Amino acid sequence: MNDIALSLDTVWMLLAAMLVFFMQPGFALCEAGFTRSKNTANILFKNFVDFMFGSLLFWFVGFGFMFGSDGVGFIGMPNWGDLSFYKGDLPVEGFLIFETVFCATSATIVSGAMAERTKFSMYVIYSAIISLLIYPIEGHWTWGGGWLCNDAADGFMMQTFGNVFHDFAGSAIVHSVGGVLALIGAMALGARRGKYAKDGSSRAIPGHSLTLAALGVFILWMGWFGFNPGSQLAASGAVNRQAICHVFLTTNLAAAAGGVATMFVTWLKYKKPSFSLTLNGVLAGLVGVTAGCDLVSPFGAVVIGLVCGTVLVFSIEFIDHVLHIDDPVGASSVHGVCGILGTLMTGLLSTSNGALYGHGWGFFGAECFGILVIGLWAAACGFLLFFGIKKLHGLRVPARIEDEGLDVYEHGELCYNS
């Protein structure tokens, strides 16, 4: 019976990994639809680069940085130390695949915010560094048994807050890191040509296909059912069955609530409901609930979705109109702002130790501290990475290439041929 249970858990983990992998075309279609047709091949290519390079580099070094505990086997396939604290008896190779698809997601988030003006060669470099170092190191602090999730009585988190940092499937670890890197990358690049008028006012640059963007969001919504429930890493037994069903429900409710909130906020604010923003509202709800989908009630998940879907509208407007940072797909708001917000709300709305359920403020403090540390790590790495590349080699393509499209000049081919 134990062997059957382990086999079932392994198959569930690999099926979830397949769903998370399917989020890659979701991101690709979403980003392509929100940008102009002359850059479509470039957008799609970058999403392939994220997974190709991410798979190799995370296997080669990143997985060892993230989960290695004894300094042995940091490169290649030998022993990575004791992983039983996280994966139990699941096969290491399967666990590697599951973690690889998460790593690729974090790198992919950045591509949308820096779309339509980034040198492809430089994109390859910073995508590789995210998969090689930035994501695995902060992932070790949290999912890898590091100090932020060390529940030993004499550990820093337990002594300071009486709780460890909790991020079930990656609102902070995956999404906020990608969102912060996306914001700093877009800041280093500068706005697309024609985005801002001389008086500083923002001009809309519509994407070429809301159809593609909508299909991408539907795919991402489906893929999230691997992203969140899959993080349970086990399907056998009554406890795991119930946990997976609960996470499925909270994930879906937050997505729906996020979309509904954005729809009505844009309807009230702009007098018409915005379809493009509502698509991002669905993603905002998904990102927000990812940290606490296992701890919050269905009602709590709806609250998280509503808050994230509402804040999203004002965050996108603030970053665009006030900060004058050009993020073509809203990645810094969807993943950065909502990832941070969802992590913090987990500290409030967790039914087992949340502040609003009468359990004190220790867990909320741990969530605040964790998101601060992770955010500072991503910001520091982002500044060094993007401004370093900008200084040494340049991040941005010349004006003529940007005006005529990256597809022809960077790749020598068009996505759409008349």
Helices and strands as residue ranges (DSSP letters): H 2-21, H 23-34, G 37-39, H 40-57, I 58-62, H 63-67, H 84-87, H 92-113, H 120-129, I 130-134, H 135-142, G 147-149, H 156-161, I 171-176, H 177-189, H 210-227, G 229-232, H 238-270, H 275-289, H 298-317, I 318-322, H 331-331, I 332-337, H 338-349, G 355-357, H 362-382, I 383-387, H 388-392, H 399-404, H 406-406, I 407-411
